[in-house]
Each structure stands twice: as C-alpha cells, then as structure tokens.
C-alpha cells in the first residue's frame, strides 16, 4: 500500500489493518510525489505515516547481486 496519494477509503482501510494486525503493516511511498488526484486522492488527508507509529526496516547485510 502506498503511503501517499490516498483517498478516504484507503486511509480508513490501512488504519483498520493496522488495528487488526497489531501494528504489522508494510507501506511504500515517495513523500515528494502526488500524482493520484485524478482518481480521488486527497492531499489534505493526514499522512498515514504520521498517524501510524512506524520504524524503518533493519537490513543487517547487503543482499545485492554482484
């Protein structure tokens, strides 16, 4: 689920998922992007990132191919 450019239904869905899954929700997004207003995204909604406690994932080692 993207964390930017959400409409009210998506915002409510992610909030409900967060409650049901005891805080285990994976979100991806680019905070400098806002391209989905044509489909009803509302930039005035509070950022999901601000409403759901979060922490960046810990990556112990680089898993890139040589």
N, C-alpha and C positions, 0 to 999 in steps of 0.2 A: 504494500500500500504506500502510495506516495504521501509525503507529509506536507506538501504544499498544494495549492490549487484545488481545494476540496469544496464540495457543496455541503449543505447542512446534513443530508442523509449520510454521506461518507463520514463526516465528522462524528455524528452520533453512533455510527457503526463501529468505528475504531474505538471510541470511548467505551462502548458496551463490550467489545472484545477484550479490552484492557481489564475491565472489571471481572469478566468471566474467566479469563485465563491467568488470573493472579499476576497481572503485570507483564506477561510474556507476549509482546507484540513487536514485530520487526518492521520498521519503517525506513523507506529510502526516499531521498529527495534532494533537490537543489534549491536552496533558500533564495537564490538570485533569479529564480525563474517563475514566471506567472503566465502560462500560455493557455489555460483551460477555461477562461471566462466565457468563451463561445458555447460551452456546454453547461453553464450554470455555476461554475466555481465562484466562490465569494471571497475575495481577498480581505474582506472586513471580518471574517470569522477569526477567532483567536487561533494562533498557531497550535496545532496538535502537540508540537514539541514542547510548548510552554505549559500545556495542561496535563501532560502525562510525564511523570518522572522518568528520566532516561539516563543511560550511560552508554558511551561508545563501546563497541565490542573490543575485547582484548585479543590481539593476534600475536601469539608468542614467537612465531617464526615465519619468515617469508616462504610462501608455498608456490612461488612463481616458477615456471619452466625456464630452463637455461636458454 
